[in-house]
Amino acid sequence: MSNVMSHKGYSAAVEFDGEDGIFTGRIAGIRDGVGFHGESVSELRAAFQEAVDDYLVTCARLGRKPQKPYSGKLMLRVRPELHQALALKAELAGKSLNQLGEEALAAAVV
């Protein structure tokens, strides 16, 4: 079971507001605050898709690029000793440091 929805490359976590009796969500990974809500799962899903679509249309109308949730670039600071150990491990495995890091990060989210 998951409380995450995706549409056109955008995702949102969903919560239930017991006080108001509605599901609420907000598009994740962008600075623009785009929220939505619904009283049922199907209403919530439709509201989320409409929020993403409206966001893209609004950006086009304003002549600005929509924010992408993530660029794929990750800047990470580590201790020099760890950097050295990782670089050596990657080289000995015949991989780039980037490949080794991506594999380690992917394993952390599964």
VOKOLRO-234183 format. One line per 10 residues: number of its first residue (from 1); their letters; for each residue x, y, z of N, C-alpha, C. Coordinates in pm, 1 decimal. Atoms other than C-alpha are relative to their C-alpha. Layout:
NUM	a	X,Y,Z,X,Y,Z,X,Y,Z; ...
//
This chain:
1	msnvmshkgy	84.1,-116.5,0.0,0.0,0.0,0.0,89.2,123.5,0.0; -80.6,-120.6,12.8,132.3,344.3,-88.4,-88.8,123.2,7.3; 75.2,-124.8,-3.4,22.7,698.8,-23.8,60.3,101.4,-97.2; -63.5,-85.0,99.4,211.2,833.6,-327.3,-69.0,-19.7,-134.4; 58.0,4.8,134.2,57.5,920.9,-663.9,96.9,66.9,-96.1; -85.3,-60.2,102.0,239.4,1004.6,-989.0,-80.8,29.0,-125.5; 65.4,-40.6,124.4,131.9,1184.3,-1306.9,97.2,89.8,-75.0; -87.0,-79.0,87.8,346.2,1316.7,-1594.7,134.3,34.3,63.7; -130.8,-21.2,-61.3,667.0,1278.1,-1394.9,-2.2,73.5,132.8; 13.5,-68.1,-128.5,534.6,1457.4,-1086.1,-63.6,-97.1,99.2
11	saavefdged	53.3,87.3,-104.5,454.0,1287.4,-756.0,-53.8,83.3,114.6; 55.5,-66.2,-117.6,260.7,1373.9,-444.6,-29.1,-104.4,106.8; 38.0,82.9,-113.6,221.7,1222.7,-100.7,-138.9,45.0,44.0; 138.9,-26.9,-37.0,-136.5,1198.8,21.0,-19.6,-26.0,148.3; 33.8,17.8,-141.1,-269.0,1241.1,372.4,-151.3,8.8,16.2; 142.7,-9.8,-30.1,-611.5,1204.7,527.8,-18.3,100.2,112.8; 33.5,-99.9,-101.0,-748.8,1500.8,720.6,-129.0,-45.3,66.9; 115.0,53.9,-70.7,-980.1,1338.6,974.0,-96.2,106.1,48.7; 84.0,-109.0,-48.1,-1108.9,1671.6,1098.7,-97.1,47.2,-108.6; 83.0,-45.3,111.4,-1236.3,1779.8,755.9,-56.5,-115.0,-82.3
21	giftgriagi	49.6,116.4,73.2,-1293.4,1426.9,624.3,38.2,-0.6,-146.8; -45.6,-2.6,139.4,-1088.7,1480.0,306.8,143.9,-49.7,-10.2; -137.9,33.1,31.7,-771.8,1354.8,145.0,65.6,126.6,-55.3; -72.1,-116.6,50.6,-509.1,1622.1,76.9,136.5,-41.8,-52.7; -132.9,26.9,52.9,-186.2,1633.5,-117.0,62.7,126.3,-53.9; -77.0,-112.3,53.1,81.4,1862.8,-252.1,105.2,-59.3,-92.8; -101.8,49.4,93.1,306.9,1814.6,-555.1,136.5,12.0,66.8; -130.8,5.2,-66.4,647.0,1712.4,-419.7,112.3,37.5,-95.7; -121.4,-22.6,76.4,987.7,1824.0,-534.0,4.2,127.5,-81.2; -3.1,-129.3,69.5,897.4,2167.7,-669.0,-20.8,109.5,103.7
31	rdgvgfhges	12.7,-110.3,-94.8,917.4,2505.6,-497.4,-137.4,66.0,-6.0; 134.2,-56.6,10.3,581.5,2623.0,-630.9,-95.5,-83.5,84.3; 94.1,72.7,-85.8,311.6,2532.1,-380.1,-126.0,-37.2,-75.5; 117.4,45.7,74.4,58.2,2323.8,-570.8,-65.5,-111.8,80.5; 71.3,97.0,-80.4,-193.8,2146.4,-352.7,-131.7,-39.8,-64.6; 126.6,51.4,51.6,-514.2,1952.6,-413.3,-67.6,-80.1,110.6; 72.0,80.1,-98.9,-781.8,1763.5,-221.6,-119.4,-68.9,-65.2; 118.1,70.9,47.1,-1073.6,1525.4,-263.6,-63.7,-78.0,113.3; 71.8,73.3,-104.6,-1335.8,1344.9,-60.2,7.9,-150.6,-17.8; -15.1,143.3,25.2,-1273.6,1004.6,-222.6,130.9,-21.2,-73.8
41	vselraafqe	-124.0,31.2,70.1,-976.8,828.6,-377.3,-9.8,41.4,-145.8; 13.2,-36.7,141.9,-1111.2,876.2,-729.6,-4.5,151.9,-17.0; 4.2,-146.4,6.0,-1184.6,1245.3,-662.0,139.7,57.2,24.5; -135.8,-44.7,-29.8,-837.2,1287.9,-514.1,92.1,-21.2,-119.7; -83.7,30.0,116.9,-669.9,1119.8,-812.7,-28.1,99.6,-112.7; 38.0,-96.3,104.0,-862.7,1343.2,-1054.5,50.3,140.2,35.1; -45.9,-132.3,-43.1,-776.3,1654.2,-849.3,152.1,12.0,-14.9; -145.5,-0.8,15.2,-406.7,1560.2,-850.1,38.8,16.6,-147.0; -30.3,-9.7,142.7,-399.4,1507.2,-1226.2,-35.0,138.4,-53.3; 40.0,-134.6,41.4,-585.4,1835.0,-1277.1,99.3,104.3,51.4
51	avddylvtca	-96.6,-95.2,-56.9,-339.6,2016.5,-1046.3,130.1,-1.6,-81.1; -121.8,9.4,81.2,-40.0,1886.6,-1245.0,-24.1,63.8,-136.2; 31.1,-55.0,132.9,-205.3,1968.5,-1578.6,-14.9,152.1,5.2; 16.4,-145.1,-14.6,-305.7,2317.4,-1458.9,134.1,68.5,23.2; -132.9,-55.0,-26.1,46.6,2377.6,-1329.8,78.4,13.5,-130.5; -72.6,-3.3,127.4,195.0,2289.9,-1670.3,-57.8,104.7,-94.9; 65.4,-99.3,85.5,-60.4,2503.8,-1856.7,32.0,141.9,49.3; -29.4,-131.9,-56.0,-4.6,2798.8,-1621.6,143.6,41.5,-29.9; -139.4,-31.1,31.2,371.7,2779.4,-1666.8,14.8,37.6,-147.3; -7.4,-29.8,143.6,327.8,2773.3,-2046.3,-59.2,137.9,-28.8
61	rlgrkpqkpy	66.0,-129.3,20.7,90.2,3070.5,-2033.6,87.5,115.0,48.4; -86.7,-103.7,-55.4,339.1,3266.1,-1819.9,136.5,4.8,-69.3; -126.3,3.9,72.1,625.3,3171.5,-2052.1,118.8,-41.5,85.0; -110.0,48.2,-82.7,828.5,2999.9,-1783.6,4.0,-151.1,2.0; -16.9,145.3,-2.6,968.0,2650.0,-1763.2,-57.5,-56.1,129.5; 47.6,63.1,-124.2,785.2,2423.5,-1519.3,118.6,-61.6,74.3; -105.7,61.4,-79.2,1002.7,2306.5,-1236.1,-10.2,-150.9,-14.9; -4.6,146.3,4.1,1109.5,1946.5,-1273.2,23.9,-45.9,143.1; -17.9,44.3,-137.8,1091.3,1744.8,-955.3,146.8,-13.1,40.6; -141.4,14.5,-33.1,1464.2,1658.5,-966.4,80.2,-7.4,-128.3
71	sgklmlrvrp	-84.2,-7.5,119.2,1748.8,1710.1,-1209.6,78.8,-127.5,-25.6; -86.0,116.4,14.5,1934.9,1385.6,-1147.3,142.9,28.8,44.3; -132.1,-36.7,-51.7,2237.3,1575.8,-1016.8,-9.5,8.9,151.1; -0.9,2.7,-145.0,2325.0,1520.3,-654.9,138.9,36.9,48.6; -127.9,-41.2,-57.5,2603.3,1709.7,-480.7,4.9,-54.8,142.2; -9.2,66.9,-129.0,2725.9,1521.0,-176.6,137.5,24.3,59.0; -128.4,-21.5,-68.2,2997.0,1610.3,73.1,23.2,-115.9,96.7; -38.8,108.5,-89.7,3179.8,1329.1,252.2,141.2,28.0,52.3; -136.0,-12.7,-52.9,3494.6,1296.8,459.6,100.2,-39.6,-108.1; -99.8,34.8,101.2,3810.8,1286.5,243.3,40.0,-148.3,3.4
81	elhqalalka	-37.4,141.7,-12.9,3894.1,938.6,378.8,-105.2,-90.4,-64.9; 107.2,78.5,61.5,3556.0,805.1,269.5,3.6,16.7,-151.5; -10.7,-26.6,144.1,3592.7,969.7,-72.1,111.2,-86.4,-60.6; -112.8,80.0,48.1,3931.1,799.1,-114.4,-36.2,-148.5,-4.0; 35.8,141.5,-6.6,3797.4,459.0,-5.2,-102.0,-35.9,-108.6; 100.8,25.1,103.2,3498.6,485.9,-240.1,61.4,3.3,-139.7; -65.1,-10.2,130.5,3713.0,596.2,-534.5,83.9,-123.9,-27.7; -81.0,120.3,15.3,3949.6,302.3,-476.3,-88.9,-121.6,-25.9; 92.7,112.5,19.2,3660.2,55.4,-446.6,-59.3,3.2,-140.6; 56.9,-13.6,134.2,3504.5,189.2,-768.4,102.3,-39.1,-106.2
91	elagkslnql	-104.6,30.9,97.7,3833.8,168.9,-958.1,28.4,-149.7,-5.2; -27.4,143.7,-4.9,3900.7,-186.9,-842.8,-115.0,-82.4,-56.4; 117.4,69.7,54.3,3546.4,-284.1,-947.9,-21.2,32.7,-147.5; 13.9,-37.6,140.3,3597.9,-128.0,-1291.9,-119.2,90.8,-25.4; 115.3,-89.8,10.8,3328.5,131.9,-1228.6,44.1,142.7,25.7; -24.6,-139.5,-36.5,3313.2,507.7,-1207.4,-51.9,20.5,141.9; 48.3,-33.2,-133.8,3260.8,665.2,-869.0,-150.6,30.2,-6.0; 141.2,-29.3,18.6,2925.0,786.3,-1002.4,-82.5,-130.1,-5.0; 72.3,127.3,9.2,2817.9,429.9,-1092.1,-9.5,-67.1,136.6; -1.0,61.9,-132.9,2921.4,299.0,-750.0,-97.6,72.4,93.0
101	geealaaavv	90.2,-77.5,-84.9,2736.0,581.0,-575.1,-146.1,-21.7,-35.3; 138.6,21.0,41.6,2420.8,536.0,-781.7,-50.4,-137.4,43.8; 40.2,134.8,-44.7,2415.5,161.4,-706.4,-25.7,-2.9,149.5; 16.8,-1.5,-145.6,2459.5,225.8,-333.4,-126.8,74.7,40.9; 119.6,-76.7,-31.6,2187.1,491.0,-327.2,-126.1,-75.0,-41.5; 116.0,78.3,45.1,1949.2,271.0,-529.8,-29.5,-112.8,98.9; 19.7,108.8,-95.9,2002.9,-14.4,-283.6,-60.4,51.6,130.5; 50.8,-57.2,-124.1,1916.7,220.5,3.0,-149.7,29.0,-3.7; 142.6,-33.9,10.2,1567.0,295.3,-130.0,-87.7,-118.0,-36.5; 81.9,116.7,35.3,1455.4,-55.7,-217.9,-49.3,-68.9,123.7
//
